[in-house]
C-alpha cells in the first residue's frame, strides 16, 4: 500500500513550494491585525483541530486554570512512539518491552513533559504503562517489515515554517517518513501511527504535514497514511495540488479564527460533539448538554 513504481510517482511544478508559501502569506495578512505588536502565533495540528471544532471549548481550555494532568493513557502514546523510534534504529532484535523500558528511561532523563510523572508514578501505573505501550510497540513490529536503509526511514521528524516575518509559525512532528523526492518527482510517504479507530481529523493532520513538507523542501510527499496499530491497517491518501490548496485555506481560516477569538473581536461558535463530555464548561453549556442528551437518546435500544 505504501510502495510505488516510478511511473506511479507524480511530478509537481517546480514553483509549488514558493507558491503555497505566497498563498499562505497573502491569506494571513489580515490575521496580523488581531495580533498585538509583540504577539506571535504558533499553529500546530492540535490547535487547528481545536479551533475547527467547538470554539467555545477551545477558549475554555485556553483560559482554564486547571493544570494539565498526566495519566497512563496520555503517557502511553508518547512512550510507545519513542519506543518505535528507538526500535527502527535498534542494532539488534527489537524486543517491545525492552524498547519501552529504554523509552521510559530516555524520557525521564531528558526532562520531557513526562519526566515528573515517570519519576513519581506508582508501581501499578508504571506496570500498566509498560503493558499498554508494549502492546502498541509489538503491533507495529508485527505489521511493518524491517525498514531497509535504502528506504530512508526517518522518525519523529520536526517541521517548521515561519511566515509573516516570523510572527506566524507553523510546526509539526511526523511519526515516520519513508523515501524521498527525486527532483520534482514526489517520492516521500508520510506516516502517522494511531491507536484506536479512524477519525476524519487524522486525515486533516496528515494534510497539514504534507503542506509543511512541501513548503520546506519544495516537493510534496507522494502519499500520506494513517497506520492504525490496533487494526493493523493503513488508510492512505495521494497528495495533489488541490489537496494542498484546500489545506492552505483551512490553515488560514484557523489562524484568523484563533487570532480573533483571543483578541475578543468575534464571538465563538458552538459546535457540539462527543468532545463536549470533556469540556471544562459543560456544566454551564446548555448546547453541549442538550446535544449529549439527544445523542444518548438516539443510541438507546427502544425495543429492549
Secondary structure as UniProt FT lines:
FT   HELIX           6..8
FT   TURN            14..15
FT   HELIX           16..28
FT   HELIX           29..34
FT   TURN            37..38
FT   STRAND          41..43
FT   HELIX           45..52
FT   HELIX           55..63
FT   HELIX           72..88
FT   HELIX           96..109
FT   TURN            110..111
FT   TURN            113..114
FT   HELIX           115..120
FT   HELIX           123..143
FT   HELIX           149..151
FT   STRAND          154..163
FT   TURN            164..167
FT   STRAND          168..178
FT   TURN            183..184
FT   STRAND          189..194
FT   HELIX           200..217
FT   STRAND          223..228
FT   TURN            229..232
FT   STRAND          233..238
FT   HELIX           241..263
FT   HELIX           274..278
FT   TURN            280..281
FT   HELIX           282..284
FT   HELIX           286..298
FT   TURN            302..303
//
